[in-house]
Amino acid sequence: MKCPKCGSEYAYQDGALWTCPECAHEWNEAEAAPEAPAQGEGVRDANGNLLATGDTVSLIKDLKVKGSSSTVKSGAKVKNIRLVDDAVDGHNISCKIDGIGAIYLKSEFVRKA
């Protein structure tokens, strides 16, 4: 979320309030609605960062691999992702994970590293 006063991208949440480290402005989420990404603007991660092909991401939760007894652990880094235009059941990232192989991921379960 950006600071509504100065537009800084470094605002952080402190309890129920958001704080801007640049101008020291504090506000609650109801005062400044977060910017909703426009349709077709691109694929965004769990934190709202724009993803691009070739980026490195890390998982934010443990994910079970469908059709296998394997699990990809939270915090696992995935290098060189590829964004997929035709999402397969909502999975819009194609990648390879060591020990697992080629899989699809949903962008809501990753964050940009």
C-alpha positions as CSV (number, residue, x, y, z in Angstrom):
1,M,0.0,0.0,0.0
2,K,1.3,3.5,-0.9
3,C,1.2,6.4,1.6
4,P,-1.8,8.6,0.8
5,K,0.1,11.7,1.9
6,C,3.5,11.4,0.1
7,G,2.9,8.4,-2.2
8,S,5.8,6.4,-0.7
9,E,6.0,2.7,-1.6
10,Y,7.7,1.9,1.7
11,A,4.6,2.1,4.0
12,Y,4.3,-0.8,6.4
13,Q,1.6,-2.1,8.7
14,D,2.0,-1.7,12.4
15,G,-0.9,-3.3,14.2
16,A,-4.1,-1.8,13.0
17,L,-2.4,1.3,11.5
18,W,-0.2,1.8,8.4
19,T,2.9,3.9,8.8
20,C,5.0,5.8,6.3
21,P,8.7,5.9,7.2
22,E,9.4,8.8,4.9
23,C,6.8,11.4,6.1
24,A,5.7,9.7,9.5
25,H,2.0,9.7,8.4
26,E,-0.2,7.1,10.1
27,W,-3.6,5.9,8.8
28,N,-5.9,2.9,8.9
29,E,-6.8,0.8,5.9
30,A,-10.4,2.2,5.8
31,E,-9.1,5.8,5.2
32,A,-7.1,4.9,2.1
33,A,-8.4,1.9,0.0
34,P,-5.5,-0.1,-1.6
35,E,-5.1,0.3,-5.3
36,A,-6.7,-2.6,-7.1
37,P,-4.7,-3.9,-10.0
38,A,-6.4,-3.3,-13.3
39,Q,-7.5,-6.2,-15.4
40,G,-4.8,-7.3,-17.9
41,E,-2.2,-5.3,-16.0
42,G,-0.1,-8.5,-15.4
43,V,0.4,-11.2,-12.9
44,R,0.9,-10.1,-9.3
45,D,2.3,-12.1,-6.3
46,A,0.8,-12.4,-2.9
47,N,2.2,-9.0,-1.9
48,G,1.0,-7.2,-5.0
49,N,4.3,-7.0,-6.8
50,L,4.3,-7.3,-10.6
51,L,5.8,-10.6,-11.8
52,A,7.7,-11.1,-15.1
53,T,9.1,-14.1,-16.9
54,G,12.5,-15.0,-15.6
55,D,11.9,-13.7,-12.0
56,T,12.8,-15.6,-8.9
57,V,10.0,-16.3,-6.4
58,S,9.7,-18.1,-3.1
59,L,6.7,-20.0,-1.8
60,I,4.7,-18.6,1.1
61,K,3.1,-21.8,2.2
62,D,3.6,-25.6,1.9
63,L,2.0,-26.9,-1.3
64,K,1.1,-30.6,-2.0
65,V,2.0,-31.8,-5.4
66,K,-1.1,-33.2,-7.1
67,G,-0.7,-36.8,-8.1
68,S,2.3,-37.3,-5.8
69,S,3.0,-37.7,-2.1
70,S,5.6,-34.9,-2.4
71,T,5.2,-31.5,-0.7
72,V,7.0,-28.3,-1.7
73,K,8.0,-26.5,1.5
74,S,7.3,-22.9,2.4
75,G,10.3,-20.7,1.6
76,A,11.5,-22.8,-1.3
77,K,13.0,-20.6,-4.0
78,V,12.0,-21.1,-7.6
79,K,14.2,-19.5,-10.2
80,N,13.4,-18.5,-13.8
81,I,9.6,-18.7,-13.7
82,R,7.6,-18.5,-16.8
83,L,4.2,-16.7,-16.9
84,V,1.4,-18.6,-18.7
85,D,-1.2,-16.7,-20.7
86,D,-3.8,-19.6,-20.7
87,A,-4.0,-20.3,-16.9
88,V,-4.5,-24.0,-16.2
89,D,-7.1,-24.1,-13.4
90,G,-6.0,-20.7,-12.1
91,H,-2.3,-21.7,-12.2
92,N,-0.5,-18.9,-14.1
93,I,3.1,-19.7,-13.4
94,S,5.1,-22.5,-15.0
95,C,8.4,-23.5,-13.4
96,K,10.8,-26.3,-12.5
97,I,11.5,-27.2,-8.9
98,D,14.6,-29.3,-8.0
99,G,13.5,-32.8,-6.8
100,I,9.9,-32.3,-8.1
101,G,10.1,-31.4,-11.8
102,A,8.0,-29.1,-13.9
103,I,4.8,-27.8,-12.2
104,Y,2.3,-25.0,-12.4
105,L,1.8,-22.6,-9.5
106,K,-0.8,-20.0,-8.6
107,S,0.7,-16.5,-8.1
108,E,-1.2,-16.0,-4.9
109,F,1.1,-18.6,-3.2
110,V,4.4,-16.9,-4.2
111,R,6.2,-13.7,-3.4
112,K,8.9,-12.0,-5.5
113,A,12.4,-12.8,-4.1
